[in-house]
Amino acid sequence: MSEPISKLQAALAAGQFVVTGEVGPPKGTNVGPVLHEAEEYLKNSVTAVNVTDIQTAVMRAGSMAFSHMLVDRDIEPVYQMVCRDRNRLALQSDLLSAYTLGIRNVLALTGDHTTMGDHKEAKGVYDLDSVGLLQAMSILESGQDMGLDMKGNPNKLDGAPRFFKGCCVTPCTDEIEPQIIKLEKKVEAGAQFVQTQAVYDPAAFEKFMSGIAHLKVPVLVGIVMLKHAGMAKYMNNFVPGVVVPDWIIKKLSEAAKEDRQKVSIDICGQLIREMKHCCQGAHLMTLGWDMCMPSIVQAAGLA
Amino acid sequence: MIVAERKPFDEIMEMVASCKRVLVLGCGGCVTVCLTGGERQAEMLASQLRLAAGAKGLAMEVDFDSITRQCDKEFFANLKKDLASYDAVVSIACGVGVQYMGEQFASARILPGMNTQHLAANTAPGVWTEYCHGCGECVLAWTGGICPIARCSKSLVNGACGGTNHGKCEVKAEMDCGWLLIYKKLQETGRLDELRKLRPPRNWRKDRSDGVRRLVLKDMVEEETKS
């Protein structure tokens, strides 16, 4: 196996239990606050930080520029790429650009539908699907692209990138087999690590993990910080494949308002402790509560 | 079949508001079958326009006519009205009819009375559901006869995304997840291996990215040229 090309890849290869965080670029040009949060709270507590790509189809600043700003600050990004907004020309071009800007970890996602966001009349692209995007990365790494030259031969790149290629899966969805089949295809297409949709049910997650043991791919269990009981109920009702069990909702609803953050940190810590034995890391989506990250790492017994 | 929905009445009224003579032209093809653009609907729209014009004090004469198909020259001889004698002809055929009539009757002003929608099956009384996208490269052989291009809201080719939710799509709670339907069908028929195969990105040239598409039956064209 060739040398790891990112800290994330190296840590997973070394068998460390890895924690990643997540930031979303702002809706606007004021990048200062999010960059500050990342430097202050994420830099020293996580291995890499995902940068969301026009998350939930709500228009905002781009993930490549923001990932690059993290590289500049010595914070390793996981550049998220969705297939919703760009065709294969733009996706491949952005992959080359990202590589030249020092970005190495890339997470391939389908992308929430345009109607989920704030530009509902936009045309969704989906030229490639997430499997196709992983294939595109693998092809670029081989020194070619997805197109053909005038003679019908594959184009040759003047300099090939290398990525640590990631993908997503929803472990607690109601129909697990199609998710597993698609994950198998993502791995076949080149995926080297997995960050999951939010999981709150350790037993269901363990079962899922045994179902994908044959893939031998490192998995970082996803956890979205639940800020209050209403948010947990919302996720149960509206976020596909996410099930927040009653004990968590009860804990959150019983907590006094000023204690909620602490309760939420404890829940994250407990979930990680309970799932740590069956996966290779945790992906924490703090949704603006980045200041909690050091405490979560501590609560999980990882500090 | 092609299904089309009639445009809101006010939009049609606005299009013809300045006209003295208007013809509403129905089509006996698909839009008659889906009960939106046939002779009966032409007659109804004509009376609606007459009433609305009267209420607004506009001197507007409105007639109606209908032919077997507006997308086929063969039937144009059956027109009872002279299109060029009207200020506007509101075609309630699909978008093909509107354009083809306009091309063949260059001196007439053909306006669209419909919003053409999709290729559908009549799934329940009064309901026409999209089944085919006309993508130009049919995949039904390996998808259990269920089309992911038309019936997955993202036209994915390798299986469901994370937006699949208890058999429904993230886009609309009442819409089935096309890929879950495909999965179930392949599972029931013992053909899940079809789902396991890695599918390459699609060739969208067969869809719309190669410009205007034409179906050419070479034999027939050659035969015509000879005779």
Interface residues (C-beta under 8 A of the other chain):
Chain A: C83 R84 R88 T110 D112 H113 T115 M116 G124 Y126 D127 L128 D129 S130 V131 G132 Q135 A136 M146 C168 V169 T170 T173 D174 E175 E177 P178 Q179 I181 K182 E184 K185 E188 A189 Q197 P240 G241
Chain B: S153 K154 S155 L156 V157 N158 G159 A160 C161 G162 G163 T164 N165 H166 G167 E170 V171 W179 L180 Y183 Q187 L192 L195 R196 L198 R199 P200 P201 R202 W204
